[in-house]
Amino acid sequence: MFQKLVAIEPVSLIPEAEKKLYGYAHEVTIYNDVPATDEEIINRIGDADAVLLSYTSRINRFVLERCPNIRYIGMCCSLYSPESANVDIRYAEEHGITVTGIRDYGDEGVVEYVLSELVRCLHGFGEEAWDGMAREITGLKVGIVGLGKSGGMIADAMKFFGADITYFARSEKKEATRKGYRFLPLKELLFESEVVFCCLNKNTILLHKAEFDALGNKKILFNTGLSPAWDETPFTKWLESDNLCFCDTLGALGNEKLLHHPHVRCMQVSTGRTRQAFDRLSEKVLANLSEYNG
């Protein structure tokens, strides 16, 4: 059991899960706003040995060096790699601090979002149909860049509606092949696809000038990641042609100046943050705490 557990910001736990936090520490403090500075984070942590945070703050080396009592950090958000994490994982490992994160809690909402927006675009609900005449997903050439959990779910959803699926990943996946999905090198996928879904880890950039040249004109690009999947200069140039980009959040788009670009559709809403996602998030955060204390 921890001596003191501090949630340094809102961590999206459902009320029942928040109450259960008190069973993991003698003292629990939960903050309901996001700290503005490293100093404020340090003050909030104080002498706590357990810390919870979401994706809206960072616990870097500077903070960790000044909070020597920490032995556990629970990220109430996705943890895919040290490079994409908002906690200095390397420093934590060097100093015996356990860092846990969660995965696959908000993907269902993202899949519903991309389906909804693509159908509206193809059929012309609220604006002119993409091809000038309403069309179905049936036969649509869809490319998935990053076939992880969310990318795989989007591919499955598109396949259900009759799309032709190709994908690019670090390596060819046997399960994807069994489903009839074709593995292609990235530039070939971009060239062949009518619609491309980028489903990459945070801070992973794969689309540079050469990739946008391969993607070409009259294409639809979705970015479902937490950060841009592209270099901004070639992306902005690509937008000037007859193309369209969908992102749910400004974080995924990258530049606030692009919010009102006529070829950008950004809802500024995290589509993975649903009632069910908060249930799944809460369950996984508590499971991590229980495993550490077990």
C-alpha positions in Angstrom: 0.0 0.0 0.0 1.3 3.5 -0.8 1.8 6.1 1.8 0.5 8.9 -0.5 -1.1 8.8 -3.9 -1.6 12.1 -5.9 -3.5 12.5 -9.2 -1.8 15.7 -10.4 -4.6 16.5 -12.9 -8.0 15.1 -14.0 -7.4 11.5 -15.0 -10.9 10.6 -16.3 -11.7 7.9 -13.8 -15.4 7.2 -13.3 -16.6 8.1 -9.8 -16.7 4.5 -8.6 -13.0 4.0 -9.6 -12.0 7.3 -7.9 -13.4 6.0 -4.7 -11.4 2.8 -5.0 -8.2 4.8 -5.1 -8.5 5.3 -1.4 -7.9 1.6 -1.0 -4.4 1.8 -2.5 -2.9 4.5 -0.2 -3.1 5.9 3.3 -3.5 9.4 1.8 -5.0 10.3 -1.6 -5.1 13.7 -3.2 -6.9 14.3 -6.5 -6.5 17.6 -8.4 -9.3 18.8 -10.8 -7.2 21.1 -13.0 -4.1 20.8 -15.1 -0.9 22.1 -13.6 0.6 25.0 -15.6 4.3 24.5 -14.8 6.9 21.9 -13.7 7.1 23.7 -10.4 3.4 23.3 -9.8 3.7 19.6 -10.6 6.5 19.3 -8.1 4.5 21.0 -5.5 1.5 18.8 -6.1 3.5 15.6 -5.9 5.5 16.7 -2.8 6.5 13.6 -0.8 4.1 11.2 -2.6 5.3 7.8 -3.5 2.6 7.2 -6.2 1.5 9.5 -8.9 -1.3 9.4 -11.5 -1.5 11.7 -14.6 -3.3 11.8 -17.9 -2.0 12.9 -21.3 -2.3 16.7 -20.6 0.9 17.0 -18.4 4.4 15.8 -18.5 6.6 14.3 -15.7 10.1 14.9 -17.0 13.6 14.4 -15.5 13.5 17.8 -13.9 10.3 16.9 -12.0 11.5 13.4 -11.1 14.8 14.6 -9.7 12.9 16.8 -7.3 10.4 14.2 -6.2 12.7 11.4 -4.8 9.9 9.5 -3.0 8.2 8.4 -6.2 8.2 4.7 -6.7 5.1 4.3 -9.0 3.7 6.4 -11.8 0.4 5.4 -13.3 -0.3 6.9 -16.8 -4.1 7.1 -17.2 -3.5 7.3 -20.9 -1.8 5.4 -23.7 1.8 4.1 -23.2 3.3 2.7 -26.4 7.0 3.6 -26.2 9.4 5.6 -24.1 9.8 8.1 -27.1 6.0 8.9 -27.2 5.4 8.9 -23.5 4.7 12.0 -21.4 6.8 10.5 -18.6 10.6 10.3 -18.7 10.6 6.5 -18.9 14.4 6.2 -19.2 15.0 8.1 -16.0 12.3 6.1 -14.2 13.9 2.8 -15.3 17.4 4.0 -14.1 16.0 4.9 -10.7 13.7 1.9 -10.0 10.4 3.8 -10.6 7.7 1.7 -12.1 5.7 3.3 -14.9 2.5 1.8 -16.1 0.1 2.9 -18.9 -2.9 1.6 -20.6 -3.9 0.8 -24.2 -6.9 0.1 -26.4 -9.5 1.9 -24.4 -10.8 4.5 -26.8 -10.5 2.8 -30.2 -14.2 2.0 -30.7 -15.1 5.7 -30.7 -12.4 6.5 -33.2 -13.7 3.8 -35.6 -17.2 5.2 -35.3 -15.9 8.7 -36.0 -14.0 7.8 -39.2 -16.9 5.8 -40.5 -19.3 8.6 -39.9 -17.1 11.2 -41.5 -16.2 9.1 -44.5 -19.9 8.2 -45.2 -20.9 11.9 -45.0 -18.1 12.8 -47.4 -18.8 10.1 -49.9 -22.6 10.5 -49.9 -22.5 14.3 -49.7 -24.4 14.7 -46.4 -24.2 18.4 -45.6 -21.9 19.2 -48.6 -21.3 18.1 -52.2 -20.5 14.4 -52.6 -16.8 13.8 -52.9 -17.0 12.4 -56.4 -19.9 14.6 -57.4 -22.3 11.8 -57.0 -23.1 9.7 -53.9 -21.0 6.5 -53.7 -20.6 3.7 -51.2 -17.5 2.4 -49.4 -18.0 -0.7 -51.5 -15.0 -1.1 -53.8 -13.2 1.9 -52.2 -9.4 1.6 -52.2 -8.4 2.1 -48.6 -4.8 2.2 -47.3 -4.1 1.8 -43.6 -0.7 3.2 -42.3 0.0 1.5 -39.0 -1.9 -1.7 -38.5 -2.0 -1.7 -34.7 -5.2 -2.1 -32.6 -7.0 1.0 -34.0 -5.7 0.6 -37.5 -6.8 -3.0 -37.5 -10.2 -2.1 -36.3 -10.6 0.5 -39.0 -9.5 -2.0 -41.6 -12.0 -4.5 -40.4 -14.8 -1.9 -40.4 -13.9 -0.8 -44.0 -13.7 -4.5 -45.1 -17.2 -5.1 -43.7 -18.5 -2.4 -46.0 -16.7 -3.8 -49.0 -13.5 -1.8 -49.3 -10.3 -3.0 -50.8 -7.8 -2.9 -48.0 -4.0 -2.4 -48.3 -1.7 -1.7 -45.3 1.8 -0.6 -44.4 3.4 -1.7 -41.1 6.8 -2.5 -39.7 6.3 -6.0 -41.1 3.7 -8.1 -43.0 1.1 -9.6 -40.6 -0.1 -13.1 -41.2 -3.5 -12.4 -39.6 -4.0 -9.4 -42.0 -3.1 -11.6 -45.0 -5.7 -14.2 -43.9 -8.3 -11.5 -43.9 -7.4 -10.5 -47.5 -5.5 -7.3 -46.7 -2.5 -6.6 -48.9 0.8 -5.4 -47.5 2.4 -2.7 -49.7 5.5 -0.4 -49.3 4.3 3.0 -48.1 4.7 4.9 -51.3 2.9 2.2 -53.3 0.1 2.2 -50.8 -0.3 6.0 -51.0 -0.3 6.0 -54.7 -3.0 3.3 -55.0 -5.3 4.4 -52.2 -8.3 6.7 -52.6 -8.5 7.1 -48.8 -5.6 6.8 -46.4 -5.9 6.3 -42.6 -2.8 7.1 -40.6 -3.0 5.2 -37.3 0.4 5.8 -35.8 1.9 6.3 -32.3 2.4 9.8 -31.0 5.4 11.6 -32.5 5.7 9.2 -35.4 6.1 11.0 -38.7 6.1 8.9 -41.9 4.7 11.3 -44.5 7.4 13.6 -46.0 7.6 15.4 -49.3 8.2 12.2 -51.3 5.2 10.5 -49.6 2.9 13.4 -50.4 4.2 13.3 -54.0 3.3 9.6 -54.1 -0.1 10.3 -52.5 -1.0 12.7 -55.3 -4.3 14.5 -55.9 -8.0 13.9 -55.2 -7.3 11.9 -52.1 -8.8 11.8 -48.6 -6.4 11.5 -45.6 -7.5 10.7 -42.0 -5.1 11.0 -39.1 -6.3 9.2 -36.0 -3.1 9.6 -34.0 -2.4 12.0 -31.2 0.1 14.0 -33.2 0.6 14.8 -36.9 1.8 11.9 -39.1 3.5 14.4 -41.5 6.0 17.1 -42.1 3.9 20.4 -42.1 5.4 22.0 -45.2 4.6 19.3 -47.7 1.3 18.6 -46.0 0.2 22.2 -46.3 1.2 22.2 -50.0 -0.7 19.0 -50.5 -3.8 20.6 -49.0 -3.8 23.3 -51.7 -4.8 20.7 -54.3 -8.1 18.9 -54.5 -7.6 16.9 -51.4 -9.2 16.6 -48.0 -7.9 15.9 -44.5 -9.8 14.7 -41.4 -8.6 14.9 -37.8 -10.6 14.8 -34.6 -8.3 17.0 -32.5 -6.0 20.0 -32.9 -3.2 17.8 -31.6 -3.6 15.5 -34.6 -3.7 18.4 -37.0 -0.7 20.2 -35.5 -1.2 23.8 -36.5 -4.0 25.9 -35.3 -3.8 28.1 -38.4 -5.0 25.1 -40.5 -8.3 24.7 -38.5 -10.2 26.9 -41.0 -8.5 25.7 -44.1 -11.2 24.7 -46.7 -9.7 21.3 -47.1 -9.4 20.4 -43.4 -12.2 18.9 -41.3 -11.1 19.1 -37.6 -13.9 18.6 -35.0 -11.6 19.6 -32.1 -13.1 16.7 -30.0 -11.3 13.6 -28.9 -13.6 11.0 -30.4 -12.1 8.2 -28.3 -13.3 9.8 -25.1 -16.7 8.1 -24.7 -18.7 6.8 -21.7 -17.5 3.3 -22.5 -13.9 4.4 -23.0 -13.9 6.0 -19.5 -15.2 2.7 -18.1 -12.4 0.7 -19.8 -9.8 3.3 -18.8 -10.8 3.1 -15.2 -10.8 -0.6 -15.1 -7.3 -0.8 -16.6 -5.8 1.9 -14.3 -7.1 0.1 -11.2 -5.8 -3.2 -12.6 -2.3 -1.7 -12.9 -2.5 -0.4 -9.4 -3.6 -3.8 -8.1 -0.9 -5.7 -10.0 1.8 -3.4 -8.6 0.5 -3.7 -5.0 -0.2 -7.4 -5.4 
